[in-house]
């Protein structure tokens, strides 16, 4: 069997980018059971309610839903169990000091395989206020409108 190359996305947390200002991102490995890996290879996971908690100089991923492996037996994993994150000591220390500040949290952004190993992209984030969310949506709509008008003008010029 040939070794996998590249990055294969499993799950993405689009809601996190809407609800938080992303300050810094980190790539972390995951400690998984065999049936979890098989379930992830089928492309089944959800990061929607996930968050990272630091305790005892260790990082733990909570509330990430990896469904049970359909062909698993009694060795199957629990779908929402907490999973240990593999980070360097200095990264954990940096996250720990910054997450103590008011309004800061650590959220998972993406879950993927990189060269055959399961990785999670986590971010140090600060919660957005309601008016920030509206402003972001307004900017996104304005950008789309501008792109539509530019493409319409280009089409008219080519015809």
N, C-alpha and C positions, 0 to 999 in steps of 0.2 A: 504494500500500500504506500503510495507516494505521500510525502509530507505536504500538508496544506501551506499555502503561501497567501499573504495578503490579509485583508480585513473583511470579515463577513458579519454584517449587522444582524443582530437578533431582535433587539427591542430598543425603542427610543422614547424618551420622556419629553414630548413636545410641550406639555403643560408646564414643565419646570422653567423653560425659557420664557414662557408667558407670565408666570407668577413671580419670577425672581430676576434680579440683576445678577448676572454671572460675573464674579470677581476673578476667580482663578480656577483652572481645571487640572485634574490629576488623573493618571491612568493607574488602576490598581488591579492586581490579580485577585482571584476568588478561590476560596477553599470549598470545593464541591464534592458531593457524593457521585458515584458512578451513574445512578439513574437520573440525577440532575443534568449531567453532561449530555446524556442521551436525549432527554427532553429538550434541552437547549439546541441540540443539533437539528431537531425537528422544527426549530424556529418558534418555540412557544415560551413566551415570558411576558410579564407586564411590570413596568417600573412606576406606574402611576402614583401609588401611595408610598413609594420607597423613600427612605432617609438613612443617613449614616449617623451612628452614635459612637462616640469615643469614650471608652472606659478602661482603666488600667493600662494605659499606653497601647491599646489595641483598637482597631477600627472595625466596627460591625455594621453590616448592611441589614436593615430591617424592612419588613413588609414588601419585599419584592416577591411577586407571585411567579413561581416556576411550577407549572402543573405536574402532577404525578406522571411518571412514564407509563404509557398504556400497556406495555408488555412486561412491566415490573411485577415482582412478587412481593413477599413479605419484607423484602429489603428496600422497598420503595421509600422515598423521602417524604417529609412533610412539605406541603406546597408553600407555606409562608414562614418557614424557619429562618432564624437569623444566620447569616453567613459571614465568616471572617474575611476581611479584606487584607491583602498583602501589599503593604506600603513600606517604604524606607522609614527609619526612625526619625530622621529630620523632617520628612513630609508629615508624619503624624504629629510631631511637636509643633510644626507651623500651623497645621489645621486646628490643633487643640487650642493654641493661643488665640488665633483669629476667630474661632467659633464661639469663644467666651464673650466677644463683644455683642452688644445688644442688637438684635435683629438679624444676626448672621446664622446660617444653617448650612449643612452639607447635604446635597441632594445628588442622586444618580441621574446622569443625562443619557447614557447609552450603554447597552450591553452587547458585546460582540466577541467573535473569535478572531484572534490575531496570531497568525502562524500556528494555528491549531490549539491555542490556549485561550481559555475564557477570560475576558477582561471586562472591567466596568469603568466607564469614564464618570468620575465624580467631580462636583464643583462646589467651591465655597461660594455661597450666594447670599444676597440680602433681599428680603421680601419687598415687592413693589407695592405701592399704594394703589388704590383704585384709579386715581387720575393718571398715574403712570401707565397703567394697563390700557386705558382709553387712548392716551397719547401714542403709544406703540401701535395700536390697531389703526389709528388715523394715519400715521406715517406709512404703514404698510399699504393701506388702501390708496394713498396718494401716489406711492411708488408704482403700484400696479396700473393706475390710471395713466400716469406719465408714460410707462412702457407701452401701453395699448395705443396711445395717440402717436407715439414715435413710430411704432410698427405700421400703423394705418397710413401715416404720411409716407413712409418708405414704400409701401405697397402701391400707393397712388403714383409715386415718382417712377417706379419701375414699369407701370402699365402704360 
